[in-house]
Amino acid sequence: FSKYACVYFFACCRCVALCMEEAIRVAKAGGEAMKGLYLLPVDWFPSLFRLPNFIFLPIAGKLLAIDGKARSSMWDDLARGRPTEVEFLNGEVVRLGETLSVSTPVNAEMLRLVREAEQKGLGALRGQKPLSGASA
């Protein structure tokens, strides 16, 4: 990774960690038990995503052996101008959070950004300040 790519990757991991924390809080407020992954409790994942790259990448590489050319389905949908699954992921966390009176500002901002990218095209995300409308 270049220095820029490492900083960008770390910022993306931090956003994922924040979204996960909100989703976990919502699930717990709703009385849902969440299963872990690879024998790790789900509560550990936000902390893993906050580790420095030099620690996180070797761990993630072993847990998530992915093709180096792989992209997320949401990225592919945006690149092809198709609707994404954001409503079923971040949108559901936001809706359940509202129902259960659990604040979900990061998921709400992700939902807003992806909706904007769906409407305006992938370039709509360029130049955005991370979590510009959220107070996480």
C-alpha positions in Angstrom: 0.0 0.0 0.0 1.1 3.6 -0.6 0.9 6.0 2.3 -2.3 7.5 0.9 -3.9 4.0 0.4 -3.0 3.1 4.0 -4.6 6.3 5.4 -7.7 5.7 3.2 -7.9 2.1 4.2 -7.7 3.0 7.9 -10.4 5.6 7.5 -12.7 3.0 5.8 -12.1 0.5 8.5 -12.9 3.1 11.1 -16.2 3.8 9.3 -17.0 0.1 9.3 -16.2 -0.1 13.0 -18.6 2.7 13.8 -21.4 1.2 11.7 -20.8 -2.1 13.4 -21.0 -0.6 16.9 -24.3 1.0 16.1 -25.7 -2.2 14.6 -24.6 -4.1 17.7 -26.2 -1.6 20.0 -29.5 -1.7 18.0 -29.5 -5.5 18.0 -28.9 -5.6 21.7 -31.6 -3.1 22.4 -34.0 -5.3 20.4 -33.0 -8.3 22.4 -31.3 -10.0 19.4 -28.3 -12.3 20.0 -25.7 -11.9 17.3 -23.4 -14.7 16.4 -19.7 -14.1 16.0 -17.6 -15.1 13.0 -14.6 -17.4 13.0 -15.1 -18.2 16.7 -14.7 -14.5 17.6 -17.6 -12.7 19.4 -19.3 -10.1 17.3 -18.4 -7.4 19.9 -14.7 -7.8 19.1 -15.1 -6.9 15.4 -15.3 -3.1 15.8 -12.1 -3.2 17.9 -10.4 -5.3 15.2 -11.3 -2.8 12.5 -9.6 -0.1 14.6 -6.2 -1.8 14.8 -3.4 -0.2 12.9 -3.0 -1.5 9.4 0.2 -3.4 10.1 -1.7 -5.5 12.8 -5.1 -5.6 11.1 -4.1 -6.7 7.6 -2.3 -9.9 8.6 -5.3 -10.9 10.8 -7.9 -9.9 8.3 -6.0 -11.6 5.5 -6.2 -14.9 7.4 -9.9 -14.4 8.4 -11.1 -13.1 5.1 -9.1 -14.7 2.3 -10.5 -12.7 -0.6 -9.4 -12.3 -4.2 -7.2 -9.2 -4.5 -9.3 -8.0 -7.4 -12.6 -8.4 -5.5 -14.8 -5.4 -4.8 -17.9 -5.2 -2.7 -21.3 -5.8 -4.4 -22.3 -2.2 -3.4 -19.3 -0.8 -5.2 -20.2 -2.9 -8.3 -23.8 -1.7 -8.1 -22.7 1.9 -7.9 -20.2 1.5 -10.7 -23.0 0.0 -12.9 -25.7 2.5 -11.9 -27.8 0.0 -10.2 -29.6 0.3 -6.8 -27.5 -1.0 -3.9 -28.5 -3.0 -0.9 -27.9 0.0 1.4 -31.6 0.1 2.4 -31.4 -3.5 3.6 -28.1 -2.9 5.5 -27.5 0.6 6.9 -31.1 1.6 6.3 -32.4 -1.3 8.4 -30.1 -0.3 11.2 -31.4 3.3 11.1 -35.0 2.2 11.0 -34.7 -0.2 13.9 -32.6 2.3 15.8 -35.5 4.8 15.5 -38.0 2.2 16.6 -35.8 1.3 19.6 -34.7 4.9 20.4 -31.0 4.0 19.7 -29.0 6.7 17.9 -27.4 5.7 14.6 -25.8 8.8 13.1 -23.0 6.9 11.3 -25.4 4.5 9.6 -27.7 7.4 8.7 -24.8 9.3 7.1 -23.7 6.2 5.2 -27.2 5.7 4.0 -27.4 9.3 2.9 -24.1 9.2 1.1 -24.9 5.9 -0.8 -28.3 7.2 -1.7 -26.7 10.3 -3.1 -24.2 8.2 -5.0 -27.0 6.1 -6.4 -28.8 9.3 -7.6 -25.8 11.3 -8.9 -23.4 8.5 -9.8 -20.3 7.2 -8.1 -18.5 10.5 -8.5 -20.9 12.0 -5.9 -18.9 10.5 -3.1 -15.6 12.2 -4.2 -14.7 15.2 -2.1 -17.2 14.4 0.7 -16.0 14.9 4.2 -16.3 11.6 6.1 -19.3 11.5 8.3 -20.1 15.2 7.5 -23.6 15.0 8.9 -22.9 12.6 11.8 -21.7 13.4 15.2 -19.9 10.1 16.0 
